[in-house]
Amino acid sequence: MASSTPSPSCPFIQRLIAALAEDLSDSPRRQDELLLRLLLALELEAEEGGAAEASQIVIARVRRLAGIAACKSSSSVTVRH
């Protein structure tokens, strides 16, 4: 079993941290959507780039959480009449 803690020197983990720290939009809903797309791309790049298994697992977990947030953001939009 791979170590559960990825190396902080992993370039993919560094990009994950940078993505989480960046403000992508003024709109929280749009922020969630953009972050999810960015994390999906990062996850694929990490897989294709041969990132350590621990790094891939952490990126995938964060991407899943971002997906949940994006779904909740889009479902919480209310229609006003």
Long-range contacts (C-beta under 8 A, 24 or more apart in sequence): 2-52, 2-53, 2-54, 2-57, 3-52, 3-54, 4-54, 4-57, 5-54, 6-52, 6-54, 6-55, 6-57, 6-58, 7-52, 7-54, 7-55, 10-51, 10-52, 10-55, 12-42, 12-45, 12-46, 12-49, 12-51, 12-55, 12-56, 12-59, 13-55, 13-58, 13-59, 15-42, 16-42, 16-58, 16-59, 16-62, 20-62, 28-73, 29-73, 29-74, 29-77, 32-66, 32-69, 32-70, 32-73, 32-74, 33-70, 33-73, 33-74, 35-66, 35-69, 35-70, 36-63, 36-66, 36-67, 36-69, 36-70, 39-63, 39-66
